[in-house]
Amino acid sequence: MVAAYGFESGSLFMLSPRRKTALIALAGFFLLGALAIHASPMSAGNLEARLQTGAEAALVRVRADDWAEVKVRGQVAAVTGRAPSREARERALAAVSRSTWAGGVVAGGITRVNDQTRLASQDDEFHLRADVANRRLVVRGHAPDADTIARIRALAETAFPNAARVELVLAPGAAPEGWERAVNLLISELANMDSGAGMIRRDRMVITGLAGNARTVNAIRAAVSVSPGVFRTAALVRADAGGFDVTVRDAQMCEMLVTSAMGLEPIAFTPGTARFVSSSRGVHAARRAGQAFAACEDVALSVAVRAPPHYPQGGARAQAAPENRN
């Protein structure tokens, strides 16, 4: 057995010169390929790092680094942030596109720029609404990134086990200061209520609804009175037999409170009549809206009725718009 093993091993050195040359060339080819993939300046990792550095420098050159961020994956760049103007956004996207070479796979530059920016005038994208009924939570609106959505969903599922639905859409960029704290506060306090709703819009947060007893009502009011970040807050919360005992003089907050109190579905009327399409739901929604507006002072209420073409019953919908009196 030993002799046979020696013979087989020795046969490896009995190749012809041509085969030895081919074997050495093949080994060299694989070695150079490995170096090109992992160690050369054009390797995937090094290329991505070089493009990332070049894209960041391009944003600095066009003075967009104070609002825009860029992330390179392979040879594709994604630009996020809140652009002060359309012109500023276009300059930033063009700068990133031309940041390294002329672009293209062979040239080793940016092959595509994904525009994930939004204009400063689109701050309404950070609107958020949360509703609680029958101990079930529904959260709808926008959030700045996927990590924030994951944290909000985790909080909602903790506060409402097996009864939370979070439907948030990405709006990449920086949210207003304290926005996530405002969302956390809204969800946490709704968890202490029997039913209710809340909204976040621009720099305001409101919550309205019913709590089990006066002690819980006072605790919710106290928690909401501590403003998160730049947000102004208002709470219209009461026990079943109590009153709101709060006065609101801010027209925007009144509009948010009335809209929250009406519920997720707008009040709808049967065409050509003053009857609600859904009598029970319409009456209750109108009563809640009226109770919320009764807490507003020095604010005028206007009601607009319109018939959107997509409305399935063909009816009209009412929309309240409180505004400060002159």
KOLVOTOR-762840 format. One line per 2 residues: number of its first residue (from 1); their letters; for each residue x, y, z of N, C-alpha, C, O. Coordinates in steps of 0.1 Angstrom, whole numbers. Each point is the difference from the previous one (the first is absolute). Layout:
N
NUM) a) X/Y/Z/X/Y/Z/X/Y/Z/X/Y/Z ~ ...
***
This chain:
326
1) mv) 8/-12/0/-8/12/0/9/13/0/-3/9/-7 ~ 14/-10/15/8/12/0/7/3/-13/1/11/-5
3) aa) 3/-22/-2/7/2/-13/-10/5/-10/3/9/-8 ~ -15/-14/8/-11/5/-9/-2/14/2/-2/8/-10
5) yg) 1/-4/23/-3/14/3/11/9/-5/-2/11/-6 ~ 15/-16/7/11/8/-4/0/1/-15/4/11/-6
7) fe) -8/-21/-1/0/0/-15/-11/10/-5/3/8/-9 ~ -15/-8/16/-10/9/-5/4/15/3/-2/9/-8
9) sg) 8/-7/20/4/14/3/11/5/-9/0/11/-5 ~ 9/-20/2/11/4/-9/-5/3/-14/7/7/-7
11) sl) -18/-13/3/-5/2/-14/-4/15/-2/-1/4/-12 ~ -1/3/22/-4/14/-1/12/8/-6/-2/11/-6
13) fm) 14/-16/8/11/8/-5/5/-5/-13/11/3/-5 ~ -19/-12/-1/4/-6/-13/-8/6/-11/-1/-6/-11
15) ls) -4/19/13/-8/6/-11/10/5/-11/12/3/3 ~ -17/-1/-14/8/5/-11/2/15/2/-8/6/7
17) pr) 19/0/-12/2/15/1/-12/8/-4/-3/10/6 ~ -4/-14/-17/-11/8/-5/-11/0/11/-7/10/2
19) rk) 4/-22/4/-11/-1/10/4/8/12/-9/6/7 ~ 22/-7/-3/4/8/12/-2/15/-3/-5/7/9
21) ta) 8/-3/-21/-2/14/-3/-14/4/1/-4/11/5 ~ -5/-19/-11/-15/3/0/-5/0/15/-8/8/3
23) li) 13/-17/5/-5/-1/14/4/12/8/-7/6/7 ~ 20/-1/-10/5/12/7/-8/12/-4/-3/9/8
25) al) 0/-8/-21/-7/11/-6/-14/1/6/-6/10/3 ~ -1/-22/-2/-13/-1/6/0/5/14/-9/7/4
27) ag) 19/-12/4/1/4/14/2/15/1/-6/7/9 ~ 14/-1/-18/2/14/0/-12/8/-4/-3/11/6
29) ff) -5/-16/-15/-13/6/-4/-9/1/12/-6/11/3 ~ 4/-22/5/-8/1/11/5/9/11/-8/7/7
31) ll) 21/-6/-5/6/8/10/-3/15/-4/-3/8/9 ~ 6/-5/-22/-3/14/-4/-15/4/1/-3/11/4
33) ga) -5/-21/-7/-15/3/2/-4/3/14/-7/9/3 ~ 13/-17/6/-3/2/14/5/14/5/-7/7/7
35) la) 19/-3/-12/6/13/4/-9/11/-6/-2/10/6 ~ -3/-12/-18/-8/10/-7/-13/2/8/-5/11/1
37) ih) -1/-22/4/-13/1/7/2/6/13/-9/8/5 ~ 19/-12/2/1/4/15/10/11/3/-1/6/10
39) as) 12/-4/-18/10/9/4/3/11/-10/7/10/4 ~ -11/-11/-16/4/11/-10/-9/12/3/-10/0/6
41) pm) 15/12/-12/-8/12/1/-14/-1/-6/-9/7/4 ~ 7/-17/-14/-13/-1/-6/-8/-11/6/-10/-4/-6
43) sa) 14/-2/18/-7/-10/6/-14/5/5/-1/13/1 ~ -8/-21/1/-14/4/3/0/9/13/-6/11/0
45) gn) 13/-15/10/0/7/13/7/14/-2/-5/10/5 ~ 17/-11/-11/8/13/-2/-7/9/-9/0/12/2
47) le) -7/-17/-13/-7/9/-9/-11/7/7/-3/12/-2 ~ -5/-20/10/-11/6/7/4/11/10/-6/11/1
49) ar) 17/-14/6/6/10/9/4/13/-7/-2/11/5 ~ 9/-13/-16/4/11/-8/-11/9/-5/0/12/0
51) lq) -11/-19/-5/-11/7/-5/-8/7/11/-5/11/-2 ~ 5/-17/14/-6/7/12/7/12/3/-6/11/3
53) tg) 19/-11/-2/8/12/3/-2/11/-10/-1/11/3 ~ 2/-15/-16/-2/9/-11/-14/7/0/-1/12/-2
55) ae) -9/-20/5/-14/5/1/-2/10/11/-6/11/-1 ~ 12/-14/13/-1/9/11/8/13/-3/-5/11/4
57) aa) 16/-12/-10/8/12/-4/-8/9/-10/0/12/1 ~ -8/-19/-10/-8/7/-10/-11/8/7/-2/12/-4
59) lv) -4/-17/15/-10/7/7/6/13/7/-6/10/0 ~ 18/-12/5/7/12/6/2/11/-10/-1/11/3
61) rv) 6/-15/-15/3/10/-11/-12/8/-4/1/12/-3 ~ -13/-18/3/-12/8/-3/-8/5/12/-11/4/-1
63) ra) 18/-5/12/-6/5/13/-13/-7/3/-10/7/5 ~ 9/-20/-7/-12/-7/3/2/-10/12/-9/-7/4
65) dd) 21/7/2/3/-9/10/-7/4/13/-1/-9/9 ~ -5/21/-8/-7/4/12/-14/-6/1/-7/1/10
67) wa) 2/-6/-22/-14/-5/0/-1/-14/-6/-9/-7/2 ~ 19/3/-11/-1/-12/-7/10/-11/5/11/4/5
69) ev) -15/-16/-6/9/-12/3/0/-9/-11/-10/-2/-8 ~ 21/-5/5/1/-9/-11/6/-14/6/9/0/8
71) kv) -15/-10/-14/5/-14/4/2/-8/-13/-9/-1/-8 ~ 21/-4/6/3/-8/-12/0/-14/3/6/-5/10
73) rg) -13/-3/-19/0/-14/1/4/-5/-14/-7/1/-10 ~ 19/-7/9/5/-4/-13/4/13/-7/8/7/4
75) qv) -15/-5/-15/2/12/-8/-13/8/-1/-1/9/-9 ~ -8/-11/18/-13/7/1/0/9/12/2/-5/11
77) aa) -5/17/-13/-1/10/11/-14/4/4/-8/2/-9 ~ 5/-1/22/-13/4/4/2/13/8/7/1/9
79) vt) -14/10/-13/1/13/6/-13/2/8/-11/-1/-5 ~ 12/4/18/-11/3/9/2/14/6/10/6/-1
81) gr) -21/-1/6/0/13/7/-11/9/-4/-7/-3/-9 ~ 6/14/16/-11/10/-2/7/12/-8/7/8/6
83) ap) -10/-7/-19/6/10/-8/-7/14/2/-12/0/0 ~ 20/10/1/-6/14/2/-7/5/-13/-9/8/1
85) sr) 12/-14/-12/-7/4/-13/2/-10/-10/9/-9/1 ~ -17/9/-12/2/-9/-11/14/1/-6/6/-10/-4
87) ea) -2/23/2/13/2/-6/12/-6/8/9/-6/-5 ~ -10/7/18/10/-6/9/0/-15/-1/10/-6/0
89) re) -22/0/-1/-1/-14/-2/6/-5/-13/8/-9/0 ~ -10/17/-11/5/-4/-13/15/1/0/7/-8/-6
91) ra) -1/18/13/14/2/0/7/-12/8/10/-5/-4 ~ -17/1/15/6/-11/8/0/-13/-8/10/-7/0
93) la) -21/4/-7/-1/-12/-7/10/0/-12/6/-11/-2 ~ -5/22/-5/10/1/-11/14/-2/5/8/-6/-6
95) av) -5/13/17/14/-1/6/3/-14/3/12/-5/-2 ~ -21/-3/9/3/-14/3/2/-8/-12/9/-9/-1
97) sr) -17/11/-9/0/-8/-13/14/2/-6/5/-10/-6 ~ 1/22/6/13/3/-7/11/0/10/11/4/-3
99) st) -13/-10/15/11/2/10/12/-8/-2/11/4/4 ~ -11/-15/-12/11/-8/-2/0/-5/-15/-9/-7/-4
101) wa) 19/11/-3/2/-3/-15/-13/5/-7/-6/10/5 ~ 3/-17/-16/-12/4/-7/-12/-9/3/-10/1/-7
103) gg) 12/-11/16/-10/-9/3/1/-12/-9/9/-1/-8 ~ -18/-9/11/0/-12/-9/7/-11/7/9/2/8
105) vv) -12/-14/-12/6/-12/7/14/-1/-4/9/-3/9 ~ -5/4/-21/14/-1/-4/9/11/5/11/-2/5
107) ag) -17/14/-6/8/12/5/2/0/15/9/7/5 ~ -18/-15/2/2/-1/15/-6/12/7/5/4/11
109) gi) -15/2/-16/-7/11/7/-14/-3/5/-4/-12/0 ~ -3/22/4/-14/-2/4/-9/-4/-12/0/8/-10
111) tr) -7/-19/10/-8/-4/-11/-14/5/1/-7/2/-10 ~ 2/1/23/-14/5/1/-1/7/14/6/-4/10
113) vn) -14/15/-10/-3/7/12/-15/-1/3/-8/4/-8 ~ 5/-10/20/-14/-1/4/-3/12/8/6/3/11
115) dq) -16/5/-15/-4/12/6/-10/-3/11/-12/-4/-3 ~ 16/4/16/-8/-2/11/-2/12/9/-3/0/12
117) tr) 5/12/-18/-1/13/7/-15/4/-1/-8/-5/-7 ~ 6/15/15/-13/7/-1/2/15/3/10/4/6
119) la) -19/4/-11/1/14/2/-5/4/14/-8/-6/6 ~ 14/18/-2/-4/5/14/-15/3/0/-6/-1/11
121) sq) 0/4/-22/-14/3/0/-9/-13/1/-12/1/1 ~ 19/-12/-1/-8/-13/2/1/-5/14/-1/-12/2
123) dd) 2/21/8/1/-5/14/-12/-7/4/0/-7/10 ~ -12/9/-17/-12/-6/4/2/-16/-1/-9/-7/6
125) ef) 19/2/-12/3/-14/-1/1/-6/14/-1/-12/2 ~ 5/20/8/1/-5/14/-12/0/8/0/-1/12
127) hl) -12/4/-19/-13/-2/7/-1/-14/4/4/-9/-7 ~ -11/7/19/-2/-13/5/-13/0/8/-3/9/7
129) ra) -5/-20/-9/-12/-1/8/-1/-14/6/4/-10/-6 ~ -9/10/19/-2/-13/7/-14/0/6/-4/9/6
131) dv) -2/-21/-8/-14/-1/5/-1/-13/8/6/-10/-3 ~ -14/11/14/-2/-12/9/-15/-2/1/-8/10/4
133) an) 3/-22/-7/-14/-4/2/0/-14/3/7/-8/-7 ~ -15/4/17/-1/-14/4/14/-6/3/3/-12/-3
135) rr) 5/20/9/14/-4/4/8/-4/-12/10/-8/2 ~ -12/13/-13/8/-2/-12/5/13/-5/-7/10/0
137) lv) 20/-10/-4/7/12/-4/3/0/-15/5/-10/-5 ~ -7/21/-1/3/2/-14/9/12/-1/-5/11/4
139) vr) 17/-12/-10/9/12/-2/3/1/-15/4/-9/-6 ~ -7/21/1/2/3/-14/8/13/-2/-2/9/8
141) gh) 10/-8/-18/7/12/-2/14/-2/-7/1/-10/-7 ~ 8/18/10/13/-1/-5/11/0/11/-2/5/11
143) ap) 13/-11/-15/12/0/10/13/2/-8/0/-3/-12 ~ 10/8/18/12/4/-7/9/-12/-5/7/1/-10
145) da) -8/-13/17/9/-11/-4/-5/-13/5/-9/0/8 ~ 14/-11/-13/-5/-13/3/3/-3/15/-8/-7/6
147) dt) 19/11/0/3/-3/14/-11/7/9/-4/-6/10 ~ 0/18/-14/-10/7/8/-13/-8/-1/-7/-1/11
149) ia) 3/-3/-22/-12/-8/-2/1/-12/9/-10/-4/6 ~ 21/-3/-6/2/-12/8/-2/3/15/-7/-8/7
151) ri) 12/19/-3/-1/3/15/-14/4/3/-6/-4/10 ~ -1/11/-19/-14/4/3/-9/-13/0/-9/-1/8
153) ra) 12/-8/-18/-8/-12/0/2/-8/13/-9/-6/5 ~ 22/5/-1/2/-7/13/-7/5/12/-6/-7/8
155) la) 6/21/-7/-7/6/11/-15/-3/-1/-7/-3/10 ~ 1/5/-23/-14/-3/-2/-4/-14/4/-10/-2/6
157) et) 18/-8/-10/-3/-14/3/2/-3/15/-7/-9/5 ~ 16/17/2/1/-2/14/-12/6/8/-6/-6/9
159) af) 2/18/-14/-12/6/7/-13/-6/-4/-9/0/8 ~ 8/-6/-20/-12/-7/-4/3/-13/-5/0/-2/-13
161) pn) 3/-8/21/4/-14/-4/-11/-6/-10/-11/-1/3 ~ 16/-3/-14/-8/-7/-10/-12/9/-5/-10/-5/-5
163) aa) 11/18/7/-11/9/-4/5/13/-5/-7/11/2 ~ 18/-11/-9/6/13/-5/3/-2/-15/5/-10/-4
165) rv) -9/20/-3/2/0/-15/8/13/-3/-6/11/2 ~ 18/-12/-6/8/12/-3/3/1/-15/6/-9/-6
167) el) -12/19/0/1/2/-15/7/13/-3/-6/10/-3 ~ 19/-10/4/8/12/-2/8/-1/-13/5/-10/-3
169) vl) -5/21/-4/7/1/-13/13/8/2/1/10/8 ~ 10/-14/-14/13/7/1/-1/13/-7/-5/2/-11
171) ap) 11/8/19/2/14/-6/14/3/5/2/8/9 ~ 8/-12/-17/14/1/4/4/15/3/-4/9/-7
173) ga) 12/-8/18/4/14/4/-1/1/15/-4/-9/7 ~ 7/21/-3/0/3/15/-14/5/4/-5/9/-6
175) ap) 0/-16/16/-13/4/5/2/12/10/11/2/4 ~ -22/5/-1/1/11/9/6/-4/14/-3/-12/3
177) eg) 9/20/4/6/-3/13/-11/-5/9/-10/6/2 ~ 12/-18/4/-9/-6/9/-12/-7/-6/-9/-5/7
179) we) 10/3/-21/-11/-7/-7/-2/-14/6/-12/-4/3 ~ 22/-4/-2/-2/-14/4/-4/0/15/-8/-9/3
181) ra) 12/18/5/-4/1/14/-15/3/0/-8/-5/9 ~ 3/14/-18/-14/3/-1/-8/-12/-4/-11/-2/6
183) vn) 16/-6/-15/-7/-12/-4/-1/-10/11/-10/-6/3 ~ 21/4/5/0/-9/11/-9/5/11/-7/-8/6
185) ll) 6/21/-4/-9/5/10/-14/-2/-4/-8/-4/8 ~ 5/6/-20/-14/-2/-5/-4/-14/1/-11/-3/6
187) is) 19/-7/-10/-4/-14/1/-1/-4/15/-9/-8/3 ~ 19/12/5/0/-4/14/-13/5/7/-5/-8/8
189) el) 1/20/-10/-12/5/7/-13/-5/-6/-9/-2/7 ~ 9/-1/-20/-12/-7/-5/-2/-14/6/-11/-5/1
191) an) 22/-1/3/-1/-13/6/-7/1/14/-5/-10/5 ~ 5/22/1/-7/2/12/-15/4/-1/-6/2/10
193) md) 2/-1/-22/-14/4/-3/-9/-11/-5/5/-10/-5 ~ -18/12/8/-10/-10/-5/-2/2/-15/-1/-10/-7
195) sg) 1/22/2/-1/3/-14/5/13/-2/0/9/9 ~ 5/-6/-22/5/13/-2/8/1/-13/1/-10/-7
197) ag) 4/21/5/9/2/-12/9/12/2/-2/8/9 ~ 12/-8/-17/10/11/1/6/3/-14/1/-9/-8
199) mi) 5/21/7/6/4/-13/13/7/3/1/7/10 ~ 9/-8/-19/12/8/0/1/7/-14/-1/-7/-10
201) rr) 2/20/11/1/7/-13/9/12/2/-2/8/9 ~ 12/-7/-17/10/11/1/6/0/14/6/-10/4
203) dr) -9/21/4/6/1/13/-11/-1/11/2/5/11 ~ -12/-13/-14/-11/-1/10/-4/-15/1/1/-8/-9
205) mv) -5/5/22/-5/-13/3/-12/1/8/0/7/10 ~ -11/-15/-13/-12/1/8/-5/-14/3/3/-10/-8
207) it) -11/8/18/-6/-12/4/-14/2/6/-1/10/7 ~ -9/-18/-11/-13/2/6/-7/-14/1/3/-9/-7
209) gl) -12/8/17/-7/-12/2/-5/-2/14/0/9/8 ~ -3/-22/-5/-5/-4/13/10/-8/8/6/-9/-6
211) ag) -5/11/19/8/-8/9/-10/-6/11/-11/5/1 ~ 16/-15/6/-8/-7/10/-5/8/12/-11/-2/5
213) na) 20/11/0/-4/7/12/8/13/0/9/3/-8 ~ -13/6/18/6/13/1/15/0/2/8/8/-4
215) rt) -3/-18/12/14/-1/3/8/-3/-13/10/6/-2 ~ -15/-15/-6/7/-2/-13/0/12/-9/9/3/-6
217) vn) -21/4/6/-1/12/-8/11/10/4/7/6/-8 ~ -6/-4/21/10/10/5/14/-4/-3/9/8/-4
219) ai) -6/-22/4/14/-5/-3/3/3/-14/11/3/-4 ~ -21/-6/-5/2/2/-15/2/15/-2/9/4/-8
221) ra) -17/5/13/2/14/-2/14/5/5/6/8/-7 ~ -2/-13/18/13/4/5/12/-5/-9/9/7/-2
223) av) -11/-19/-3/11/-5/-9/0/8/-13/11/3/-5 ~ -22/0/-1/0/7/-12/4/15/1/4/6/-9
225) sv) -5/-1/22/3/14/2/15/2/-1/5/12/-2 ~ 3/-22/2/15/1/-1/3/-1/-15/0/-11/-5
227) sp) 3/22/-1/2/0/-15/12/-7/-4/11/2/5 ~ -12/-11/-15/12/-7/-5/7/9/-11/-7/2/-10
229) gv) 19/2/12/7/8/-10/-7/13/-3/-4/7/9 ~ 2/-4/-22/-6/12/-4/-15/0/0/-6/9/-4
231) fr) 0/-20/8/-14/-2/-2/-9/7/11/4/0/11 ~ -15/6/-16/-10/5/9/-11/-11/1/-2/-7/-10
233) ta) -3/5/22/-9/-11/2/-13/5/6/-1/10/6 ~ -10/-18/-8/-13/2/6/-6/-14/2/1/-9/-8
235) al) -9/8/20/-7/-12/3/-14/3/4/-2/7/10 ~ -7/-13/-18/-15/0/4/-3/-14/4/-5/-8/-8
237) vr) 6/5/21/-2/-13/5/-10/1/12/2/9/8 ~ -12/-18/-8/-9/1/11/-4/-14/4/1/-10/-8
239) ad) -7/8/20/-6/-12/4/-14/0/-5/-5/10/-5 ~ -2/-21/5/-13/-2/-7/-10/10/5/-8/5/-8
241) ag) 8/-1/21/-10/9/5/5/14/2/-7/8/5 ~ 20/-6/-9/6/13/3/1/9/-12/-5/-4/-11
243) gf) 11/15/12/2/10/-11/15/1/-3/8/-5/8 ~ -5/12/-19/14/2/-3/7/9/9/12/-1/3
245) dv) -19/12/1/5/9/10/13/7/-5/9/3/8 ~ -8/-1/-21/12/5/-6/-4/10/-11/-10/-2/-7
247) tv) 17/13/6/-3/10/-11/11/1/-10/12/0/4 ~ -15/-1/-17/10/0/-10/-3/13/-9/-11/2/-5
249) rd) 22/6/3/-2/12/-8/8/0/-13/0/9/-7 ~ 7/-20/5/8/-1/-12/-9/-7/-11/-4/-11/1
251) aq) 2/19/-12/-9/-5/-11/5/-13/-6/-8/-9/-3 ~ 21/7/1/5/-12/-6/-2/-12/9/-3/-11/-5
253) mc) 5/13/18/-2/-11/9/-15/-3/1/-3/-12/1 ~ -6/22/-2/-14/-3/0/-4/-8/-12/-8/-10/1
255) em) 14/13/-12/-3/-7/-13/4/-15/2/-7/-9/-4 ~ 19/7/10/5/-13/2/-8/-8/10/-3/-12/-2
257) lv) -1/19/12/-9/-7/10/-13/-4/-5/-5/-11/2 ~ -1/20/-10/-13/-3/-6/1/-12/-10/-8/-9/0
259) ts) 18/10/-8/3/-11/-10/3/-13/7/-5/-10/-5 ~ 12/10/15/3/-12/8/-13/-6/6/-2/-12/-1
261) am) -6/21/7/-12/-4/6/-10/-7/-9/-7/-9/4 ~ 7/14/-17/-10/-5/-9/3/-15/-4/-9/-7/-4
263) gl) 22/3/5/3/-14/-3/7/-1/-13/2/10/-7 ~ 1/-23/3/7/-2/-12/-8/3/-13/6/5/-10
265) ep) -19/-7/10/-8/2/-11/-7/13/1/-5/4/11 ~ 4/4/-22/-6/13/0/-15/-1/2/-6/-11/-4
267) ia) -1/21/9/-15/0/0/-5/1/-14/4/9/-7 ~ -13/-18/4/-5/0/-14/-16/1/0/-6/-5/9
269) ft) 1/13/-18/-14/2/-2/-6/-7/-12/7/-1/-10 ~ -19/-3/11/-7/-6/-12/-3/12/-10/-4/11/4
271) pg) 7/-14/-17/-2/11/-10/-13/7/1/-11/-7/0 ~ 11/20/0/-12/8/0/-8/1/13/-11/5/0
273) ta) 17/-10/11/-7/0/12/10/4/11/12/2/-2 ~ -18/0/14/9/3/12/1/-12/9/4/1/11
275) rf) -7/-13/-17/2/-13/8/14/-6/-2/5/1/-11 ~ 0/-6/22/13/-7/-1/-2/-13/-8/-10/-7/1
277) vs) 21/4/-8/0/-13/-7/-1/-12/10/-8/-9/-2 ~ 16/10/12/-1/-9/11/-5/7/12/8/8/7
279) ss) -21/-10/-4/-6/9/11/7/-1/13/3/10/6 ~ -1/-23/-1/6/-2/13/14/6/1/4/8/9
281) rg) 5/-12/-19/14/5/0/0/15/-2/8/7/7 ~ -16/-2/-16/0/15/-3/-4/8/12/7/10/3
283) vh) -17/-14/4/-5/7/12/11/0/11/3/11/5 ~ 3/-22/-3/10/-1/11/13/8/-4/5/7/8
285) aa) -2/-7/-21/12/7/-4/-3/15/1/9/8/4 ~ -20/-3/-8/-4/14/1/-1/4/14/5/12/3
287) rr) -10/-20/6/0/4/14/14/1/6/3/10/7 ~ 6/-20/-10/14/1/5/6/13/-5/7/7/7
289) ag) -9/-4/-20/6/12/-6/-5/13/7/7/9/3 ~ -20/-9/0/-6/11/6/5/2/15/3/11/4
291) qa) -1/-22/3/5/1/13/15/5/0/4/7/9 ~ 4/-11/-19/13/4/-1/1/15/-3/7/8/6
293) fa) -16/-3/-15/0/14/-4/-5/9/11/4/11/1 ~ -13/-17/8/-5/8/11/11/4/10/-1/10/7
295) ac) 13/-17/-7/11/4/8/8/11/-6/10/6/6 ~ -13/-2/-19/8/10/-7/-6/14/3/-12/2/1
297) ed) 21/8/2/-4/13/3/6/10/-10/12/-2/-3 ~ -19/12/-1/5/10/-9/3/-6/-14/9/5/-6
299) va) -16/-15/3/2/-7/-13/-13/-2/-7/-10/-5/6 ~ 10/9/-19/-12/-2/-8/0/-13/-7/11/-5/-4
301) ls) -22/-1/2/-1/-13/-7/-7/1/-14/-11/6/0 ~ 17/-10/-10/-7/-1/-13/0/-14/-5/9/-8/3
303) va) -20/4/-9/-2/-14/-4/-3/0/-15/-8/7/-6 ~ 16/-14/-1/-1/-2/-15/-5/-14/-3/5/-9/6
305) vr) -14/9/-16/-6/-13/-4/3/-2/-15/-2/9/-8 ~ 8/-20/5/4/-2/-14/-2/-15/-4/-2/-8/9
307) ap) 1/6/-21/-3/-13/-6/11/-5/-8/0/2/-12 ~ 10/-9/17/11/-5/-8/-5/-11/-9/-8/-8/3
309) ph) 14/8/-15/-5/-10/-10/2/-14/3/-7/-9/-5 ~ 17/6/13/3/-14/3/-8/-5/12/1/-12/4
311) yp) -9/20/2/-8/-4/12/-10/-11/-4/-8/3/-8 ~ 9/-15/14/-8/-11/-5/-15/2/1/-7/-5/-9
313) qg) 2/12/19/-14/2/2/-5/11/-9/-12/3/-1 ~ 21/5/-5/-4/12/-7/-5/11/8/-6/10/-5
315) ga) 9/-11/18/-5/11/9/10/11/2/11/0/-6 ~ -14/9/15/8/11/3/7/-2/14/-5/-6/9
317) ra) 17/12/-8/7/-1/13/3/13/6/2/10/-7 ~ -3/-9/20/2/13/7/14/1/6/6/-10/4
319) qa) 0/21/-5/13/3/5/0/13/9/-4/10/-6 ~ 8/-11/18/0/12/9/13/7/-1/11/-7/-1
321) ap) -11/20/1/12/8/-1/-1/12/10/-3/11/-4 ~ 7/-13/17/0/10/10/11/10/-4/11/-3/-5
323) en) -13/16/8/10/10/-2/-2/11/11/-11/2/5 ~ 22/5/-2/0/10/10/-9/12/-4/1/4/-12
325) rn) -9/1/21/-8/12/-3/9/12/0/10/1/7 ~ -13/9/-15/8/12/-1/-3/9/13/6/11/1
***
